[in-house]
Amino acid sequence: MRAAEARYPGYPDTVPELMERAGGRAAELALSLWPDAQRWTLVCGGGSNGGDGRVMAERLVAAGREAKVVDAKASEHELGEPDVIVDALFGTGFSGEPRADAAALIEAMNAASAPVFAIDLPSGVDASTGEVAGAAVRADATVTFHGTKVGLAVAPGRFHAGDVHVADIGLEPVATETSLVTRAIVDEVPRRGRGDNKYTAGHVLVVGGSRGMTGAAALSARAALRADAGYVTIAAPAESLPVLEALVLEAVKRPLEQAFEAAARANALALGPGLGRDPKAKELVRRLLAEVELPAVVDADALFELEPGDWPAPRVLTPHEGELGRLLGRDSKEIAAHRLASVREAAERFRAVVVLKGEDTLVAAPGAGVLVVALGLPSLATAGTGDVLTGITGAFLAKGMEPQRAAAAAAAVQQLAAHAAPQRAGLVAGDLIDALPRVLGV
């Protein structure tokens, strides 16, 4: 946003029509969301965000509504009893923790019975990171200008924004370091051609499935197959093979001791689902990552006590917040509070693609920007969905996709499968697998 506005020296004073457009668009949207609201209180700060709010107040009055403007020093009693509260306190330049008086006003907005409409982003949210250091508005809806801000897509900021609406105010688009992934990435996934066979369509080797955890390896293998891999092999402990024979008919099964031999024929590794954490398993992970010259997705038990290495091929690590916390020596709460910074740090430390899972899945690569995948539903918060993501990622790596794009595409496909599945409540990981062909159109 700063780069886009930099093309207008002296903004907003030299280009007042941009503020007029912003305030006008905000008023139009708010009136469409709450057409019966008569009394409006607008909390306006001293910057351009507050200016947008004051323009909005003028438009509301012109539309026959009562619009009360209060400034950042107002007390909670000055909010009155409006039908809608408009948050125009802080804008995209805000970072850190609000001062005590502003924090009290934010808490008063949150405590009010009226819905809250945020201009550009909820006050207290860092627009560039999504971080929330102190009090932050919890909006029912947010209007943001020009494009979605990082803080509206990345947690915890995304959980403060409510329904986000993007309004065009005539700024020219510019390149961004952090990018929001759309459904269009699905079109990048290679599909089988007429000349392909089961080997050229992508061969994934899944390594895992210890006793009592065969389901994890089975989910990854089935997901890889439904993500259009032509061939899947599972390398698992000998005592698990009979169970896996029954769970995944289409996959070839090999004893864990033959993992290196099986890797010689594969195009990608899916390492870790249900593998276990005993010393033998940890040594196998270390050796596979150090010696096998295939792209690999590393998840679950394979992430346990993982150390950076001089790996001979691309590695995609897929931790949740707790696992990333262990990899970086931090508490999971710290990772949750600083998701963007944490995933970037991990990508540089491990010199690998790192996928920080969550409602806003973040895909970082060393020396590159971060891709944000936020297409899913709350129903994805269930056991086994990480194993499904591992299998999809393995399939896309086996098809030859660039690792960061493969990981982002896999996350997008998994999230879109939640929409394609008939279930909302009670969704299980296997439901996602069944929906994958519909998402991919295969």
N, C-alpha and C positions, 0 to 999 in steps of 0.2 A: 504494500500500500504506500509505503514511504517512497519507493522507487517510482511508482506511478504518479504520485503527487509532485515528485521532484521535477517533472516536466513542466510544472506550472510555478515558476519562481514567485515566492511571496504568498503562496496559497495559505490561508483562504482569503486574505484581504484583497489580493489582486484578481482573484477569480471568484467573486461572490456567487456567480450562477451555479457553481458546483455545490455550495452549501444550500442554495435554494432548491436544487434538484434533490439533494439528500433529504432535507427536511420534508419536501413535498412527497417524495416516494414513501418516507416513513409514515406520514399522515395517511396517505392512500391505503397502505397496507393495513395499518392499525384500524382504520374505519371499516375495512372489509372483514377484519377478524372480530371486531366488537361493534357491529353496526348499531346496537341499541344503547351503547355507553354514552351518557350525557356529560358526566363530570370526569375530568381528566386532571391528574396532577403530574407535572413534568419536573423531574429533578435534574437541573442543568448545571454542569460544571463550568469552569471558566475558559476551556479550550474550544477547539472546533467541534468536538462532540456536543458540548453544551450549546454551541451555535446551531447545530443541526436540530437540537431539541427546541430551541426558541423559534426557529422557522416552522417546525412542526406545530407548535402552539398556535402560531398565527393561522396556519391552514385549518386547524381544528376550529378556531373561532369563526373563520370564514365559512365553515361547514355547519355552523349553528350549534357548536358544542361549547361547554364551559371549560376553559383551560387555565389552570393555576400553575404558574411557574415559581419554583422555589430553588434557591441556590445551594451550593455545597455546604454552607454553614447553617442550613435550616435545622431545626429540631424535629424530632419524630412527630411532635404534635402538629407541626405545620403541614404535614402531608394531608391532613384532613381525612375525609371518608369518600374518596373518589370511586368511580366505577372501574377505572384503569389507572395504573401508575406507569409512567414512562421513565426509564432509566437512561439519562443522558449525562451521567456524572463523569465517567472516565472514558477515554477513547483508546485508539491503538497505541498511543505513546506511553500508556501506563505500564509499570512493572513494579514488583516488590509488594509491600504491604501497605494498605491504606492507613492514613493517619487516624487517630482516635475518633475525631469528629465525623470524618467520612465513613469510618467503619460503623459507627452508631447509626448513621443514616441508612447505610446498606442493610443493617440488621432490621431497621424499622421497615424498610421496603419488603424484606423477606417475611416479616411477621404480619404484614397487612393482609386483610382478607381479599383485597382486589388483585386481579391478575397483573403481572408485571411484563411490560414490553420494553426490551432493551434495544438501544440504538447502537449499531455496529458490533458491540459485544457486551456481555454483562460486566458491569463495573467490578473490578477486583480480579478479573481474569487477564493474564498476560497474553496479548494477541499473538505473540511470536512463538510461544511455547505451550500454551494451555495450562501453565502452572498457576496455582492459587496459593499465595503466601499468607493470606489472612482472610478477612471477611470478603465475600463475593456475592453479588446478586444472583438469585436463582430465578431466572426469567421463565415465563411461560412461552414466550416467542421472542425471537431476535431478528431484526432486519439488519443486514450487513451490506455494505456498498462495494461495488466493483467485483469482488470475489470473496469466497469463503476464507476467513482468517484461520491460521493454524490453530489458534486458541479455541476455535469453535469446533474443530474436528478432533483434537487431541485431548485426552483426559488429563486432569480432572475438569478442564474448562468445558469440554463438550457436555458434561452433565449439568452445567449451569445454564445452558443456552436455550433449552426448550426446542421448539420447532424453528429451524433456521430458514430465512428467506433472503435470497440475494437480489439486490436491486441495482440496476445499471444506472450510473450517473454520468456516463460519457467519457470515462478514463480509458486510455489505450492499454491493452494487455501487455504485460512484461513477463519475462522468464522468472520463475521462482525456484528457490533451492529445495523447498519442500513441496511435494506434489500430491494432489488428491487423486487416487486411482478411481477410474470409472469402469462401467461395464464393458467399455470398448476394449479393455485389455484381454478379454476372453478371445477376441478375434486374433490375437497374436499367438495363441497356442497352436502349434503345428497339428494338422489333421492327417490321417493316413491317406496316401495317394494310391492310385490304381496299381502301381508297381511295388508297393510295400508288402512285406511279409511280417510274420510275428516278431522276428528279430529286429528288423529295421524300424518297426513302429515304436521301439523303446523297450529295453529289458531292464527291469528294476530288481535289485537284490535287497530284500528286507532281512535285516539281522536283528534277532530278538526272540521273544516268545518263550521265556523261561517258564518253568512249571508254576502254575497258578496265575500266569500273566500271558497265556497264549492268545487271549482275546485282543490284546493290543497289537500284536504282530498280525493277527488275522484281519483286523480293521485296516491296518496300513496296506496290506497286500490287496485286499478287496478294493480299497479306494484307488490304488494304483491301476488296477485293471479297469475299473469304471471310469478312470480319468484317461482312458484310451491307450494305456501301455499295452504292447502286444504280448509281453512275456513277463512273468513275475516268478522269482525264486525266493523261497524263505529258508534261511539258515537258522536253525534253532537247536537247542539241546535235544539229544536223542529221545529222552523221556517225553518231550512235548510233541514229537512228530506225529504220533497216532491221533492226537487231538486236532492238530492242524490239518491233517488229512481229511478229517470230517468237517472242519470249519471252512476251509477254502479249497474247493475241489479243483479249481483251475490252476492253482499255483504248483510249481515243482518244489518239493521239500528236500532239503539236504541237512545232514548233521552239522552242528556249529563248527566242528573241526575242519569242515570243507569250505568254510567261508571264503578263504583266499582263492581256492580253486574255482568256486562259483563266481567270484568277482571278475575273474579273467574273461568271462563270457558276458558280463553285464555292461550296461551303459551308465548306470547310476546306482548309488547305495542309499538305502533308507535305514539309518543306523540308530538303534536304541529302544524301539517300542517293546516293552516287556522284557528287556535284556537282563535286568538285575544289576546289582551294584557290588557283587563280590569281587575280590581281587582279580580272578581270571577274566571276568567280564570287562573290568577296567583296562586290563592289559590288552585284551582283544581290540577294544575301541582305540586305544593308543596306536597299536600296530596298523589297524586298518586305515586310520586317518593319515598315518605317517608314510605308509607304503603303497597304498592303492591309488593309482592315477585315474580315478573316476570322480566326477562330481558327487558330492554326498550331502544329504540332509541329515542333521544330527539332532536328535530329540530325546526327551525323557531321560532314561537311565544313562544314555551315552553322554549327557551333559554333566553328570555328577562328577564333581572335582576335575572337570576338564581344564586343561592348561593350554595356552597358545602354543602352536607348533609351526615348524617350517613345512607346511603341508604341500604336497605336489600337485594338487588340483583344487578347484573351488569347493568351499565348505559353506553350507547354509545352516546356521544354528537357530533353533526355534524355541526359545525359552518363554515361559510365562514369567510374571513379575518375581515370584519366589525363586525360580531357577536363575533368572538374571541377577537377582540380588546375591545369590551364592557365587556366581561367576565373577562378580565385581567386588565381593566382600562387603556388601551393603545389606541393610534391612529391606524387606520387600516394600514396606511403607515408603521408604525413601525413593525406591524405584517408581512407585505409583505416583509420587509427587513430582518426579522429574523424568517422565517417560522419554521425552524426546532427547534430552541430554544423555540419558542412560544408554539408550540404544545406539546413539552415535559413538559414545565412549567404547562400548563393547565391540562395535564393528572395527574401530581403529585398533583396539587392543588385540583382538583375535585375527585381524586381517581377513575377515570373513564377512559374508552377508549375515546379518542378525535380524531375526523376525521376533519382535516383542509382541506376543499374542495379547488379544483383548478385543473389546468392542471397537476400539480404534487400533487395529493391527499396524505396527510400524515396521517398515522394511528398510534397514540401513545397509549401506555398503561402504567400505573404506574409500575415502576420497570422493564420495558422491553424495548427492542429496538423499533425503528420506522420502519414501513413498508411504502414503497413509491410505490404508484400506478400511473403509468404514461403510460397508454395504450390508451388514448382517442384521440379525435380530437377537433379542435377549435369549431366545430359545437355544442358542448355540452354547450357552453356559451349562454344559452337561458332560459327564465323563465320556472320554473316547474321541471327542472331536479333534483333539490334538493329534491323535494317531491317524485320523482321517486326513488331516492337513499334511502330515508327514508323507503319506502315500501319494497324495496328489502332487506334492512338490517333487517327490522322487520321479513320478511319471513325466513331469514337465522337464526336469533335468535330463532324463533319459532321451527325451525328444530333441535335445540340443539347444534349449532355450538359454539365453544369458541368465546367470544365476539370480541376480536381483529381480529381473523381470519374471523369471520362473516362480520365485517365491511370492511376489506380489500377485501374479496371476493365480497361483494356487490359493492364496488367501481370499481373493475375490471370488473364485469359483466355489470354494467352500461356503462362503457367506451367502452367495446367491442360491446355493443349494438349500439353505434354510428357508428361503422364499418359495422355492419350487416344491419343497416337501409339503404334504397335506397337513402335517401336524404343526401346531404352535406350542400349546402346552403338551408336555409329555414327549417331545421330540427326543430321539436317541440317535447316537452316532450312526448306526446303520441306516437310519432314514436318509441321512445326507448322502450316503453312498448310492442308494437307490435313485436319488435325484440327480446325480452328477451327469448322466447322459443327456438329460433334458437341458441342463445348463450349457453343456458343451455342444449340443445339437448333433451328437454322434449316436 
